[in-house]
């Protein structure tokens, strides 16, 4: 489904700030895979996601979806295939617009945004039905400005907007990290429900090791722009955080000391 081959990206090349963010990285996701991505800060997790989303063009390597090369496609062209939810609940919605207007934009992604004719009785009924699945009471607040919603409500709405058109690939960039624990758990439950019901192929960055092993069917660990561990199947089912950290230290040669990734496992 998603194929990433020999992806390389160097930022600030030729300067004292040169940084190899991706180092000949290769990755394949099968249809319906839900893969969690972990690694210490600077491991290349967001760079991988940015490359797939089209934020930048890699120096070398290829990216394809269902056999179609998209490496050189602009991000707007990929939007019909790839959806993304960011860490900041404010990033995925238009605050000054209503819930229904935001949903129209999501439904008309890649098309002319003609809100006046797009908002009709059938669309509103459809939106109410989809919002009701979130269990947050938003189905009765279609005309509420998004800026009046809580962070958790906005992130749940963003998740719905990202999956409304059943994208080929859903990218989740620490999308629960900015929420309080209770709200984060609710949004994560919604995420799993949406991904499973729509059989969405999903790539999710997280610093929470417990979450990384509990969610989805596969966990990859990155270090210095490379994938150093790919855990799935029975091995993943029996994995503990302690064993995972031991495996990281052996694979990377780095001792996990006061690293955010390690601390996140205790939240």
C-alpha positions as YAML, in Angstrom:
chain: A
units: angstrom
residues:
- id: 1
  name: UNK
  ca: [0.00, 0.00, 0.00]
- id: 2
  name: UNK
  ca: [2.56, 2.58, 1.20]
- id: 3
  name: UNK
  ca: [6.09, 1.98, -0.02]
- id: 4
  name: UNK
  ca: [9.03, 4.12, 1.08]
- id: 5
  name: UNK
  ca: [12.37, 3.19, -0.48]
- id: 6
  name: UNK
  ca: [15.82, 4.48, 0.48]
- id: 7
  name: UNK
  ca: [14.53, 7.84, 1.66]
- id: 8
  name: UNK
  ca: [17.27, 10.36, 2.47]
- id: 9
  name: UNK
  ca: [16.97, 13.98, 3.58]
- id: 10
  name: UNK
  ca: [19.72, 16.30, 4.79]
- id: 11
  name: UNK
  ca: [18.82, 19.73, 6.16]
- id: 12
  name: UNK
  ca: [21.22, 22.71, 6.07]
- id: 13
  name: UNK
  ca: [23.60, 20.77, 3.86]
- id: 14
  name: UNK
  ca: [27.17, 22.06, 3.86]
- id: 15
  name: UNK
  ca: [26.74, 24.17, 7.00]
- id: 16
  name: UNK
  ca: [27.67, 23.66, 10.64]
- id: 17
  name: UNK
  ca: [23.98, 22.93, 11.25]
- id: 18
  name: UNK
  ca: [23.89, 20.06, 8.75]
- id: 19
  name: UNK
  ca: [21.52, 17.33, 9.93]
- id: 20
  name: UNK
  ca: [20.74, 14.03, 8.25]
- id: 21
  name: UNK
  ca: [17.09, 13.62, 9.19]
- id: 22
  name: UNK
  ca: [16.45, 10.51, 7.08]
- id: 23
  name: UNK
  ca: [19.16, 8.00, 6.27]
- id: 24
  name: UNK
  ca: [18.27, 5.63, 3.40]
- id: 25
  name: UNK
  ca: [15.06, 4.70, 5.19]
- id: 26
  name: UNK
  ca: [12.75, 2.05, 3.75]
- id: 27
  name: UNK
  ca: [9.29, 1.11, 4.99]
- id: 28
  name: UNK
  ca: [6.27, -0.80, 3.68]
- id: 29
  name: UNK
  ca: [2.73, -0.69, 5.04]
- id: 30
  name: UNK
  ca: [0.09, -3.20, 3.99]
- id: 31
  name: UNK
  ca: [-3.55, -2.12, 3.57]
- id: 32
  name: UNK
  ca: [-5.16, -1.76, 6.98]
- id: 33
  name: UNK
  ca: [-1.89, -1.64, 8.92]
- id: 34
  name: UNK
  ca: [-1.91, 0.58, 12.01]
- id: 35
  name: UNK
  ca: [1.75, 1.30, 12.73]
- id: 36
  name: UNK
  ca: [2.97, 3.24, 15.75]
- id: 37
  name: UNK
  ca: [6.27, 5.12, 15.42]
- id: 38
  name: UNK
  ca: [8.52, 5.74, 18.41]
- id: 39
  name: UNK
  ca: [12.03, 7.05, 18.98]
- id: 40
  name: UNK
  ca: [13.91, 9.68, 20.93]
- id: 41
  name: UNK
  ca: [13.75, 13.36, 20.00]
- id: 42
  name: UNK
  ca: [15.50, 14.01, 16.69]
- id: 43
  name: UNK
  ca: [15.17, 10.40, 15.54]
- id: 44
  name: UNK
  ca: [13.48, 11.44, 12.29]
- id: 45
  name: UNK
  ca: [9.86, 10.56, 13.08]
- id: 46
  name: UNK
  ca: [8.36, 13.88, 12.01]
- id: 47
  name: UNK
  ca: [10.74, 14.09, 9.04]
- id: 48
  name: UNK
  ca: [9.42, 10.75, 7.82]
- id: 49
  name: UNK
  ca: [5.85, 11.94, 8.18]
- id: 50
  name: UNK
  ca: [6.63, 15.29, 6.51]
- id: 51
  name: UNK
  ca: [8.24, 13.51, 3.57]
- id: 52
  name: UNK
  ca: [5.21, 11.26, 3.11]
- id: 53
  name: UNK
  ca: [2.83, 14.24, 3.41]
- id: 54
  name: UNK
  ca: [4.81, 16.26, 0.86]
- id: 55
  name: UNK
  ca: [6.08, 19.02, 3.17]
- id: 56
  name: UNK
  ca: [9.46, 18.64, 1.47]
- id: 57
  name: UNK
  ca: [10.95, 16.62, -1.38]
- id: 58
  name: UNK
  ca: [13.57, 14.09, -0.23]
- id: 59
  name: UNK
  ca: [17.13, 14.30, -1.54]
- id: 60
  name: UNK
  ca: [16.95, 10.64, -2.59]
- id: 61
  name: UNK
  ca: [14.47, 7.81, -2.51]
- id: 62
  name: UNK
  ca: [10.93, 7.09, -3.62]
- id: 63
  name: UNK
  ca: [7.47, 7.18, -2.04]
- id: 64
  name: UNK
  ca: [4.48, 5.45, -3.61]
- id: 65
  name: UNK
  ca: [0.90, 4.63, -2.66]
- id: 66
  name: UNK
  ca: [-0.76, 1.62, -4.27]
- id: 67
  name: UNK
  ca: [2.06, 1.55, -6.78]
- id: 68
  name: UNK
  ca: [1.67, 5.20, -7.81]
- id: 69
  name: UNK
  ca: [4.86, 7.25, -7.30]
- id: 70
  name: UNK
  ca: [4.09, 10.44, -5.35]
- id: 71
  name: UNK
  ca: [7.63, 11.51, -4.40]
- id: 72
  name: UNK
  ca: [7.52, 14.71, -6.45]
- id: 73
  name: UNK
  ca: [3.85, 15.52, -5.85]
- id: 74
  name: UNK
  ca: [3.02, 18.75, -4.03]
- id: 75
  name: UNK
  ca: [1.27, 18.34, -0.67]
- id: 76
  name: UNK
  ca: [-2.08, 19.66, -2.01]
- id: 77
  name: UNK
  ca: [-2.04, 16.98, -4.72]
- id: 78
  name: UNK
  ca: [-1.51, 14.28, -2.09]
- id: 79
  name: UNK
  ca: [-4.42, 15.54, 0.03]
- id: 80
  name: UNK
  ca: [-6.87, 13.29, -1.78]
- id: 81
  name: UNK
  ca: [-4.83, 10.26, -0.73]
- id: 82
  name: UNK
  ca: [-3.30, 11.31, 2.59]
- id: 83
  name: UNK
  ca: [-4.87, 12.96, 5.64]
- id: 84
  name: UNK
  ca: [-2.99, 14.20, 8.68]
- id: 85
  name: UNK
  ca: [-3.84, 15.15, 12.25]
- id: 86
  name: UNK
  ca: [-1.30, 17.27, 14.14]
- id: 87
  name: UNK
  ca: [-0.44, 17.54, 17.83]
- id: 88
  name: UNK
  ca: [-1.96, 21.00, 18.21]
- id: 89
  name: UNK
  ca: [-5.80, 20.84, 18.29]
- id: 90
  name: UNK
  ca: [-5.85, 24.32, 16.74]
- id: 91
  name: UNK
  ca: [-4.03, 23.23, 13.58]
- id: 92
  name: UNK
  ca: [-6.66, 21.11, 11.89]
- id: 93
  name: UNK
  ca: [-9.70, 23.39, 11.95]
- id: 94
  name: UNK
  ca: [-10.72, 26.92, 10.97]
- id: 95
  name: UNK
  ca: [-11.55, 28.57, 14.30]
- id: 96
  name: UNK
  ca: [-13.77, 31.36, 12.92]
- id: 97
  name: UNK
  ca: [-15.95, 28.96, 10.93]
- id: 98
  name: UNK
  ca: [-18.74, 26.73, 12.21]
- id: 99
  name: UNK
  ca: [-18.53, 22.98, 12.69]
- id: 100
  name: UNK
  ca: [-20.61, 22.35, 9.58]
- id: 101
  name: UNK
  ca: [-18.51, 24.72, 7.47]
- id: 102
  name: UNK
  ca: [-15.34, 22.92, 8.58]
- id: 103
  name: UNK
  ca: [-16.91, 19.60, 7.65]
- id: 104
  name: UNK
  ca: [-17.87, 20.92, 4.22]
- id: 105
  name: UNK
  ca: [-14.24, 21.92, 3.63]
- id: 106
  name: UNK
  ca: [-13.14, 18.42, 4.58]
- id: 107
  name: UNK
  ca: [-15.76, 16.80, 2.37]
- id: 108
  name: UNK
  ca: [-14.84, 19.03, -0.57]
- id: 109
  name: UNK
  ca: [-11.09, 18.62, -0.19]
- id: 110
  name: UNK
  ca: [-9.48, 19.23, -3.56]
- id: 111
  name: UNK
  ca: [-12.65, 20.78, -4.98]
- id: 112
  name: UNK
  ca: [-13.97, 24.33, -5.17]
- id: 113
  name: UNK
  ca: [-15.17, 25.31, -1.69]
- id: 114
  name: UNK
  ca: [-18.68, 26.51, -2.48]
- id: 115
  name: UNK
  ca: [-20.18, 26.48, 0.99]
- id: 116
  name: UNK
  ca: [-23.44, 28.10, -0.05]
- id: 117
  name: UNK
  ca: [-24.62, 25.26, -2.27]
- id: 118
  name: UNK
  ca: [-22.75, 22.54, -0.43]
- id: 119
  name: UNK
  ca: [-24.65, 23.06, 2.82]
- id: 120
  name: UNK
  ca: [-28.04, 21.45, 2.36]
- id: 121
  name: UNK
  ca: [-30.42, 19.27, 4.36]
- id: 122
  name: UNK
  ca: [-28.85, 16.02, 3.19]
- id: 123
  name: UNK
  ca: [-25.35, 17.20, 4.08]
- id: 124
  name: UNK
  ca: [-26.47, 18.38, 7.51]
- id: 125
  name: UNK
  ca: [-28.13, 15.03, 8.22]
- id: 126
  name: UNK
  ca: [-24.95, 13.27, 7.13]
- id: 127
  name: UNK
  ca: [-22.81, 15.51, 9.35]
- id: 128
  name: UNK
  ca: [-25.08, 14.96, 12.35]
- id: 129
  name: UNK
  ca: [-24.84, 11.21, 11.87]
- id: 130
  name: UNK
  ca: [-21.04, 11.28, 11.63]
- id: 131
  name: UNK
  ca: [-20.67, 13.64, 14.60]
- id: 132
  name: UNK
  ca: [-22.94, 11.46, 16.73]
- id: 133
  name: UNK
  ca: [-20.39, 8.64, 16.40]
- id: 134
  name: UNK
  ca: [-17.93, 10.76, 18.37]
- id: 135
  name: UNK
  ca: [-20.18, 10.67, 21.43]
- id: 136
  name: UNK
  ca: [-19.43, 14.29, 22.31]
- id: 137
  name: UNK
  ca: [-22.80, 15.87, 21.60]
- id: 138
  name: UNK
  ca: [-21.47, 17.86, 18.64]
- id: 139
  name: UNK
  ca: [-24.24, 16.65, 16.35]
- id: 140
  name: UNK
  ca: [-26.49, 19.28, 17.93]
- id: 141
  name: UNK
  ca: [-23.98, 22.10, 17.50]
- id: 142
  name: UNK
  ca: [-23.49, 22.32, 13.73]
- id: 143
  name: UNK
  ca: [-23.63, 26.11, 13.71]
- id: 144
  name: UNK
  ca: [-21.28, 26.57, 16.67]
- id: 145
  name: UNK
  ca: [-18.00, 28.33, 15.93]
- id: 146
  name: UNK
  ca: [-15.12, 25.91, 16.28]
- id: 147
  name: UNK
  ca: [-13.19, 28.37, 18.46]
- id: 148
  name: UNK
  ca: [-15.80, 27.74, 21.18]
- id: 149
  name: UNK
  ca: [-14.98, 24.03, 21.42]
- id: 150
  name: UNK
  ca: [-12.60, 22.47, 23.93]
- id: 151
  name: UNK
  ca: [-9.24, 21.12, 22.80]
- id: 152
  name: UNK
  ca: [-10.50, 17.55, 22.91]
- id: 153
  name: UNK
  ca: [-13.63, 18.40, 20.93]
- id: 154
  name: UNK
  ca: [-11.55, 20.19, 18.30]
- id: 155
  name: UNK
  ca: [-9.15, 17.27, 18.01]
- id: 156
  name: UNK
  ca: [-12.04, 14.82, 17.68]
- id: 157
  name: UNK
  ca: [-13.54, 17.05, 14.98]
- id: 158
  name: UNK
  ca: [-10.17, 17.21, 13.23]
- id: 159
  name: UNK
  ca: [-9.98, 13.43, 13.29]
- id: 160
  name: UNK
  ca: [-13.44, 13.19, 11.75]
- id: 161
  name: UNK
  ca: [-12.52, 15.75, 9.09]
- id: 162
  name: UNK
  ca: [-9.34, 13.84, 8.27]
- id: 163
  name: UNK
  ca: [-11.21, 10.57, 7.74]
- id: 164
  name: UNK
  ca: [-14.44, 11.82, 6.18]
- id: 165
  name: UNK
  ca: [-13.31, 10.87, 2.67]
- id: 166
  name: UNK
  ca: [-11.66, 7.57, 3.66]
- id: 167
  name: UNK
  ca: [-8.10, 8.50, 2.68]
- id: 168
  name: UNK
  ca: [-5.63, 5.86, 1.56]
- id: 169
  name: UNK
  ca: [-3.33, 6.82, 4.44]
- id: 170
  name: UNK
  ca: [-3.93, 8.53, 7.79]
- id: 171
  name: UNK
  ca: [-0.97, 10.27, 9.46]
- id: 172
  name: UNK
  ca: [-1.24, 10.98, 13.19]
- id: 173
  name: UNK
  ca: [1.51, 13.25, 14.50]
- id: 174
  name: UNK
  ca: [1.34, 12.90, 18.31]
- id: 175
  name: UNK
  ca: [-2.29, 13.89, 18.01]
- id: 176
  name: UNK
  ca: [-3.13, 13.24, 21.68]
- id: 177
  name: UNK
  ca: [0.03, 14.69, 23.26]
- id: 178
  name: UNK
  ca: [-1.41, 18.17, 23.91]
- id: 179
  name: UNK
  ca: [-4.54, 16.87, 25.63]
- id: 180
  name: UNK
  ca: [-5.12, 16.06, 29.28]
- id: 181
  name: UNK
  ca: [-4.90, 12.30, 30.05]
- id: 182
  name: UNK
  ca: [-8.65, 11.68, 30.18]
- id: 183
  name: UNK
  ca: [-9.33, 13.56, 26.94]
- id: 184
  name: UNK
  ca: [-6.32, 11.95, 25.26]
- id: 185
  name: UNK
  ca: [-7.68, 8.51, 26.13]
- id: 186
  name: UNK
  ca: [-11.08, 9.41, 24.66]
- id: 187
  name: UNK
  ca: [-9.55, 10.73, 21.42]
- id: 188
  name: UNK
  ca: [-7.37, 7.63, 21.17]
- id: 189
  name: UNK
  ca: [-10.42, 5.40, 21.57]
- id: 190
  name: UNK
  ca: [-12.14, 7.34, 18.80]
- id: 191
  name: UNK
  ca: [-9.03, 7.02, 16.64]
- id: 192
  name: UNK
  ca: [-8.97, 3.24, 16.96]
- id: 193
  name: UNK
  ca: [-12.71, 3.02, 16.34]
- id: 194
  name: UNK
  ca: [-12.52, 5.13, 13.17]
- id: 195
  name: UNK
  ca: [-9.42, 3.33, 11.86]
- id: 196
  name: UNK
  ca: [-10.93, -0.11, 12.44]
- id: 197
  name: UNK
  ca: [-14.39, 0.67, 11.05]
- id: 198
  name: UNK
  ca: [-12.98, 2.22, 7.88]
- id: 199
  name: UNK
  ca: [-9.97, -0.17, 7.66]
- id: 200
  name: UNK
  ca: [-7.69, 2.85, 7.36]
- id: 201
  name: UNK
  ca: [-3.97, 2.36, 6.87]
- id: 202
  name: UNK
  ca: [-2.51, 4.46, 9.68]
- id: 203
  name: UNK
  ca: [0.92, 5.73, 10.72]
- id: 204
  name: UNK
  ca: [0.98, 7.25, 14.22]
- id: 205
  name: UNK
  ca: [3.86, 8.98, 16.02]
- id: 206
  name: UNK
  ca: [3.77, 8.74, 19.80]
- id: 207
  name: UNK
  ca: [6.14, 9.23, 22.72]
- id: 208
  name: UNK
  ca: [3.98, 7.10, 24.98]
- id: 209
  name: UNK
  ca: [5.54, 3.64, 24.92]
- id: 210
  name: UNK
  ca: [2.57, 1.99, 26.62]
- id: 211
  name: UNK
  ca: [0.29, 3.43, 23.94]
- id: 212
  name: UNK
  ca: [2.74, 2.45, 21.20]
- id: 213
  name: UNK
  ca: [2.50, -1.21, 22.16]
- id: 214
  name: UNK
  ca: [-1.24, -1.25, 22.90]
- id: 215
  name: UNK
  ca: [-2.52, 0.45, 19.75]
- id: 216
  name: UNK
  ca: [-2.42, -0.95, 16.23]
- id: 217
  name: UNK
  ca: [-0.71, -4.08, 14.95]
- id: 218
  name: UNK
  ca: [2.91, -3.01, 14.52]
- id: 219
  name: UNK
  ca: [5.50, -0.76, 16.17]
- id: 220
  name: UNK
  ca: [8.62, 0.66, 14.54]
- id: 221
  name: UNK
  ca: [11.40, 2.42, 16.40]
- id: 222
  name: UNK
  ca: [13.56, 5.07, 14.76]
- id: 223
  name: UNK
  ca: [17.05, 6.34, 15.57]
- id: 224
  name: UNK
  ca: [19.19, 8.82, 13.63]
- id: 225
  name: UNK
  ca: [16.92, 8.75, 10.59]
- id: 226
  name: UNK
  ca: [16.72, 4.97, 10.37]
- id: 227
  name: UNK
  ca: [14.30, 2.25, 11.45]
- id: 228
  name: UNK
  ca: [16.20, 0.11, 13.92]
- id: 229
  name: UNK
  ca: [13.35, -2.07, 15.21]
- id: 230
  name: UNK
  ca: [10.17, -3.36, 13.56]
- id: 231
  name: UNK
  ca: [8.03, -5.24, 16.05]
- id: 232
  name: UNK
  ca: [4.88, -7.13, 15.16]
- id: 233
  name: UNK
  ca: [2.93, -10.32, 15.73]
- id: 234
  name: UNK
  ca: [3.54, -12.48, 18.79]
- id: 235
  name: UNK
  ca: [6.74, -10.60, 19.64]
- id: 236
  name: UNK
  ca: [4.78, -7.38, 19.97]
- id: 237
  name: UNK
  ca: [1.97, -8.99, 21.94]
- id: 238
  name: UNK
  ca: [4.47, -10.20, 24.53]
- id: 239
  name: UNK
  ca: [6.58, -7.02, 24.55]
- id: 240
  name: UNK
  ca: [7.09, -5.00, 27.73]
- id: 241
  name: UNK
  ca: [8.34, -1.43, 27.99]
- id: 242
  name: UNK
  ca: [11.43, -2.59, 29.83]
- id: 243
  name: UNK
  ca: [12.31, -5.12, 27.14]
- id: 244
  name: UNK
  ca: [11.60, -2.57, 24.43]
- id: 245
  name: UNK
  ca: [14.06, -0.11, 26.00]
- id: 246
  name: UNK
  ca: [16.66, -2.88, 26.28]
- id: 247
  name: UNK
  ca: [16.19, -3.68, 22.59]
- id: 248
  name: UNK
  ca: [16.59, -0.01, 21.71]
- id: 249
  name: UNK
  ca: [19.84, 0.26, 23.64]
- id: 250
  name: UNK
  ca: [21.25, -2.85, 21.96]
- id: 251
  name: UNK
  ca: [20.19, -1.75, 18.47]
- id: 252
  name: UNK
  ca: [21.32, 1.88, 18.80]
- id: 253
  name: UNK
  ca: [24.17, 1.72, 21.28]
- id: 254
  name: UNK
  ca: [22.55, 4.59, 23.19]
- id: 255
  name: UNK
  ca: [21.58, 4.44, 26.85]
- id: 256
  name: UNK
  ca: [18.10, 5.80, 27.55]
- id: 257
  name: UNK
  ca: [18.74, 8.35, 30.31]
- id: 258
  name: UNK
  ca: [16.04, 10.93, 31.13]
- id: 259
  name: UNK
  ca: [14.83, 10.73, 27.57]
- id: 260
  name: UNK
  ca: [11.31, 11.95, 26.86]
- id: 261
  name: UNK
  ca: [10.50, 8.68, 25.16]
- id: 262
  name: UNK
  ca: [11.34, 6.72, 28.31]
- id: 263
  name: UNK
  ca: [9.44, 9.03, 30.64]
- id: 264
  name: UNK
  ca: [6.34, 8.94, 28.44]
- id: 265
  name: UNK
  ca: [5.86, 5.28, 29.17]
- id: 266
  name: UNK
  ca: [4.93, 6.09, 32.76]
- id: 267
  name: UNK
  ca: [2.15, 8.57, 31.96]
...
